[in-house]
Amino acid sequence: MTRTVSQALHQFTRHYVGLWQEKTGLPPISHDLYGIPSPCIIRTGDECVYWEPAEFTADKHLQPVEKALDIQLHPDISEFYTQQFAGDMQAVFEDIQLSLVQVWSEDDFIRLQENLIGHLVTQRRLKLPPTQFIATLESEFDMISVCNLSGEVILETFGTTKRRVLAADTASFLSQLTAVCTA
């Protein structure tokens, strides 16, 4: 059975939240998101927030990105970013440690779209095939992205042609992630 992006993301999120509950007895925690409003916040602690995923209430498309660059985004990107509000989630894919980028709030969704536009503008300027990032790595130049042309999930070095295919599509990639509790 083939999973959709939304099914794979929801399953991974359940595993991630469950792992935190199992290891700490609490929902996931974030120090980086402390003080930033979100429907995800369950409670605040000592300069941290505890969060759980919340229903996505913004427009379920990335039309501002498409309009700004006169481009049609791969459907996996919209499906990935418009399923839920959540904090970024740490995971491992094969031997790659990553942070799955998520949308924290409606304001964050606007910022995300601005960042996607900036990413695509740089690629266009450098004459690189368009991609949209879905995960960050320790190196600020390496990221995991979806190729807009093929839908493949790739490991890329920003601003270069260095790319490695990780999965045939976003749902497959998400299904292969192992959640990590950083508590």
N, C-alpha and C positions, 0 to 999 in steps of 0.2 A: 504494500500500500504506500502510495506516495503522500508525503505530508506537505501541507502548505507552510508558508513562512510563518503565518500566525499560529498554527498548531505547534510547530517546532519551537517558536519563541515562547509561547505559553508553557510548554512542557519544560523547557530549560529553566524558565523563571520559577516554576514550581519546585524544581530540583534545587535551585539556588537558595530560595527562601527556606526550603525544608532542611538543607544542609546547615544553614545558620541556626535554625531552631534546634536541630540535633546537637550541634557543637557548642552553642552558647545558651540555649534556652530563650533566645531573643530573636526578633527579626533582624535582617541585615542592618548594619550600622555604617554611617558615613560621616567623616569629619569634614570633608571637602564641601558637602552640601549644607552644613550647619548655617542657619540664618537665611537660607534661601527658601522662600515659600513654595509649597508643593502640596497637592492633594495626597501624596504618598506618605507624608509624615504621620507616623503613629504616635510618636512622642519624642521629646528632646531630652538629651542628657547633658553631661559636662562637655560643652562645645562639640556635640555630635547630634545626629538625628537617627532615629530608628525608622525604617520605612518598609512599606509593602507596596506592591504594584497597585495602581489605581486605574480606573476607567479613563481611556483617552477621550477628552472632550473637545479638542480642537478640530478644525477641518481635517478630514482624513485624506489629504492629498498634499503633494509638494508643488502645487501649481506656481507659486512665486518663483521657485527655482527654475521650472521649465520656461516660464515667461521671460525671466531675466536673461536666459541664455538661448532662447529659441531652440530648446532641446526637449525630446521626450525621454523621460527617465525610465529605466527598466522597472517594471511593476513590482519587483521584489523590494526595491528601496522604499516605496510608499508603504507597502505592506509591513515592512520591518519597523519603520519609524512611527506608524500610526496605530499601533495595537494597544499600547498601554503607556502610562506614565510610570517611570521606575528610575531608580538610581543605576548608575553604571554597575555592571556585574563582572566580577573577575572569573576567568575561566582558563582552561588549557585546551589547546587543539594540537594533537600530537605532542611535540615538545615546545610549542610556542605558548608562552604566558601572555595573556591579553586582558584587556578591559573592554567588554562589550558596551558600546555607546548606547545610551538610552535617553529618552526625553523626560525631564524632571517635572515640567510644568508647561502651560501654554506659552509663557514668556521664553522658556528654554527652547520650545519648538521654533520660535521666531529666530533665536540665535543660531540654532542648528541649521536652518535654511540659509542664513547669511553665510555660515561656514561652508556649507555645501557649494554655494555660489562662488565663494572665494577659491575653493579647491578646484572647481571646474574651470574658472577663469584662468587660473595658473596653468592648468593642463592644456587649455586651448592655446594660450600664449606660447607654450613650449611645444605645441603640435603633438601632444600625447593623446592616446585614446582616453575617452572620458571614463572616470570611475567615481564612485561615491563611497566614502569610508563608513565602516560599521563597527570597527574596533581599533583601539589604540594599543601600542606596545610600549615597552620601556623606552626605546629609542624614539625621539620625537619625529624622526624622519621616516620611520617604517610604520606601516599601518596595514590593516586588513580592509579590503574594499570589495565592492561588487563592480565588475566590469559592465559598463552600460551597454556594450555591444553584444556580449555573449551571455551575460548573467552569471558567469563564473565568479567564485569568490577567490580573490588573489591576495597574496602578500606582496606589497609594493613598497618601494622606496620613493617617497614623494619627490616629484620633479625630475625623475629619471625613467628610463625604460626598463629598469630592473623589476621584474614581476615573476611570481611563481604561483601557479594554480594550486589552490588548496582543496577546492570542492567544485563540483559541477554547477551547484546552485546554492542559494542562501539557506533553504530548508535543510539540505544535506549537511551543510556546514554547521548549522545550529544543532542538528541532531548528533553531531560528533563531538560536541563540546563537553568537557567535564567541569562542573562547577567547583569553585575554590572559595573557601571561607578564610578570610584574612584576619580573623580575630585572634 
